[in-house]
Amino acid sequence: MKQILVLCTGNSCRSQLAEAYLRHYAQGTALVYSAGVETHGVNPRAIATMQEDGIDISGHTSNHILEYQDIPFDYVITVCDHAKERCPYFPSSALKFHHNFPDPAKATGSEEEIREAFRAVREEIKVYCKQFIAAHIKKEPV
């Protein structure tokens, strides 16, 4: 079974969304983890945004990348430029992918504008994850 690590700065938002969608689309055909180069706790707005789409991430935890240094990952996906730049080196033959998603935690404005920012990023991540699983895990045409 393939193993995927999603890496972000604080493992609080984007990587949590990606972990959930990769698991959802892999349907048990891959083991998916997420981590950060720091740990900030899971963002409550990320939990609420995923709940709107029927996915519960309230049990997720914010994990540091070094917790997973002994796992032989097949794929490492960085979802922000900061994590890509700060990712500590650990021996791995994993294929590396990068997509810089906007950070919804930095959104400003009214509560509704912030929720919309989270939803927009959620939808970007959802599409990316669906395509990633189809192309690399289930080998289906995208």
N, C-alpha and C positions, 0 to 999 in steps of 0.2 A: 504494500500500500504506500502511495506517495505521501511525503510529508512536506507541508508548506508552512513557512514562517512569514508573517506579515509584520513589518517593522515600521514604527513611527517614533516621534520624539518622546512623548509621554505615555503612550499606550492608553490613552484616555478616550479617544474619539474615532479618528479615521481608521486606525488599525483595528479597533473593536468592531466597527461596521464591516470592514473587509473580512475579518475573521468569520463573522456571523454569515455573511453572504457566501463566502467560499464554502463553508460547511453546508449551507442550505443547498447550493447548486451541486456540490460534490455528492450529496446523498449517501454518505458513508463510504465513498470510494477514495477518500484522502483524509489524513489527519492534519488538522489546521490549528496553528498556534498564533498568538500575537504577542508582541513585546515592544518595549521602548528602550531607548538609550537612557531614559529616566523613567520614573513611574509617578504618575499624577493622580491615579485613581480613575475609575470609569466615570465619565461625564454624565450627569443625570439627564441632560438634554439628548445625549446620544441614546441612552436607554429609552427615553420617551419617543424619540424619532423612529427607532426600530420597532417599538411596540405598535406605532401607527401602521407599520407594514406587516404586522403579525409575527414578528420575531422577538423573542424575549432574550435580552442580554443582561438582565438584572443580576444574574449569577456570575457574570464574567469578572475577572480580577485584572488588575494592572500589574504586568510582570516585566522584569528587567531582562534584557537580552542575554545576560550572562547565565541566567537560570537554564537556558536551553543550549549552552555551548557544546554539550555532548550528544545532541540529537543530530543524526545524519540527514539533514534536510535535503530534499530534492530541489526545492524552489525557495528563494528568499525574495519577497516583494517589499520594497520600500515605498511608502505612500506619502512621503514628504521629503523635500530636498535636505532639510536639516538632519534627518535620520540617515540619509544616504551619505552625507558628508561625515557624520560622527560615528557611523557604524564601526564598532571595534572589529578588528580582524579575528576571525577564528577559522581554523582549517576546515574547509568545506569544499565539496565538489558541486555544491548547489548552483543551479542556474539562477542568475540574479536578474530581477526585473525592477523597473522603477516607473512610478507615475506620481507626479506631484499634485495631489488633490488640495484644494483650498482648505484652510483650517476654519471650520465653522465656529469653533470656540472663540475665535477672534472677532466674530460678527458683532456689530454694534447696531443700535437703533431700538425700536420698540420691541416688545416681547414677540409680537407677531413677525416682525422683520427678522429677528434672530431665529425663530422657528423655521421660517422660509429658507434661511441660509443653511440650516441643518438639513432640511428636506432636499435642497438642491444638491448638496454634497452627497447625501445618502443615495440619490438617484444616479449620480456619476459613478459612485463606488459600486452600486448594484450592477450597472451595465458592464463595468470593467470586470467584475468578478464572474459574471455569467459567461462573458467571452473568454476569460482566462480558463475556467473549468472546461468549457467546450473545446478549447484549443489544446490544452496541456494534460488534462486528466481524462476526459471522456473521448477525446480525439474526434469531435464532431465538427462538421463545417460550421463556421460562424456566420 
